[in-house]
Amino acid sequence: MKILIMLFAVCMIVASLLIGWFAQRRAKGVQAFFGGTALFGPMVIGLSSMSAILSVFAVVGIPGQVYASGNTMGFWIMGAGAFCMSYIILGKKMRAMAELGPVATLGDVIDLRFGKSRYIKLVTSLTLFIGCIAYLTSQIKGVSEMFAHLMGWSSMTIGIIVFGSLVTYMVISGEVGGLLTQAFQGMIMAVAAVILLFSLYRVTGGMSEVTAAVIRAGVVSGGGYTKEMSPMLLNAWGALPGAVVLTYLFIPYLGLLGQPAMLTRMYSLKNPLEMQKLALWSGVTHFCVSAFCIFMGYGALYVVAKGLIPPLSGPDRAVFAVADYIGPYAQFSVYAITLAAAMSSSSMFLSLAAGIVARDIPNALGYNLPPAVQIRISRFTMCLIGLLSIYIGINSSQLVAVLGTFGYGTFMAATFPVFVIGLLWDHCSSEAALSGAVTALTMTCICLVLNQLQFSWPGSLPWYTVTVSASIAVTIFVSLFTNGHAGPNLDKKIRCVIDL
C-alpha cells in the first residue's frame, strides 16, 4: 500500500509538471500569467475553484470536527450551493470588469472600481498576502507530516519533493498552469470521494446504523484514550451551541463569495455566457467531496462506538483511522484526496501571493513596473515564498498554528468591503472601502492576539464573525457620508457593471 500511494503521488507530481510545461505556451503577458484572464471554459474553472476552496482543512479537519462534536458541521455540506449563489450575486460583475480594462489580479479590479486608489489596494493586498502565507504553510505542514509518517522519511524531505515540484510548475506557467493543474487535481478529488462514500456505506450500513451505534455506545475506552458517545452528538446542533452551528453554515455559504479562489476564477472564464455552467461543475463536485468529509466523521464515530477500533488520540486522526479500517482502497483514496487538495490550494495561494508582491504592492506604492519585470519578480517571489513556507511549515509548529487563524474569515473581512459591497452597491465610496479594509486588517491582528490570550468571544462564536461584521458595518456607515467614486461620482461604465 505504501508503494502504491507513493507511486500515485509521483504520478500526480509528474502529471502536474507536464501540465505546467504544456500551459507555458499560453502564459503570455501579465493577464495570462497572473490571472489566466478570459482563457478557460466552465469545466476547468469549476473544477479548479472547487479544488482550491477545499483545502487540507476540509479533508482532515471536517471529519475530525464531526468526530469531536457530532452534527456541528452537518450544515457545512450545504456550502456546495454557495457556488451557484456566488455566481448569481457577483459572477457577471467580476467577469465584466475584465472587459473594462486589463485585469490580471484582484488589485486591478480595485483600480477600475475605485479610481486607482493606492491606499485601498495596499491595505487589501497586505491582508490577502497574510492569508495566503497562512494557508500555504498550513497545507505544507499537513501533507509533509502525513507522508513523512507513511514513509518514515523526514518532513523536510517530503516538503521539498512535493511542494518543490509545485513551485517549479507554477514558476514555469503561472496561473495558467495553476488553473489547469487544479482542474486535474479537482477531478481526482471528486472521483476518490465517490469511491470512499460507497466504501463507507458498505462498512456502516447507512446513517440509521451510525445513529443506533452512537446512541447505545456510552463511554468507550481503549488504547489509553476515552470517547464519550451521546445522543446529543447527533441532534440538530451536535455538541456545540446552536449559534456556532449556524455560523458554520453562514461562513461557507456566504463566505465563499469573498474567497480569492472564487473571485479570481470569475474573470478567468472565457465566455461570459457560460457562467451558469460553472455552478454545475463546481457545485456538484464540491457536494461529492464535502459529503465524503462529513460522512468520514460519522464513520469514525461508528467504528469507535462499535468497538472496531479504539478511541482516537485526536480528532484529526478521524479520516485516516476510518480509511485504515476500511482497507487498502480507502487508504489510497484518502491520501489521493489529501494530496490533491493540498497541491491545488497551495498553487492558488502561491500564485496570488506572488502577484501581490510583483504587481499590486509596487503599483500601490507608485511604481509601474514593465510587464516582463513583473513576471520575473513573480517567478523569483514564488521560489522565495515556496522555500520559506516549506521551512516555516516544517519547523515552526507554533507559528503555523498562529498563522492558521488567518483563514477563511480573514479573506471574507478583507474582500467584502472592496469587491462584494463595492460591486453590488453604487453608493459604496472609496473612503468607505478603505475604512472597511483597514478595519478588517486591524481587527484581524487584534483578534489574533486575543485568541492567543484565550479570550472567550460572546456566544462562543468564532472570532472572524466579529471581524467580518465590523468591516461590513464600517463600510456601509462611512458610505452614507462620503461619495468618492460613488453615487454621482461613479464612472458610467462601472455603473453599468453594477447594474448587471
PyMOL commands that set and color helices and strands:
alter all, ss='L'
color gray80, all
select helices_A, chain A and resi 2-26+30-35+42-53+56-100+106-113+118-151+155-204+207-217+231-234+242-258+260-266+272-305+315-326+328-364+371-395+397-403+408-424+430-452+458-460+463-479+487-489+492-498
alter helices_A, ss='H'
color red, helices_A
select strands_A, chain A and resi 219-222+225-228
alter strands_A, ss='S'
color yellow, strands_A
deselect
rebuild
show_as cartoon
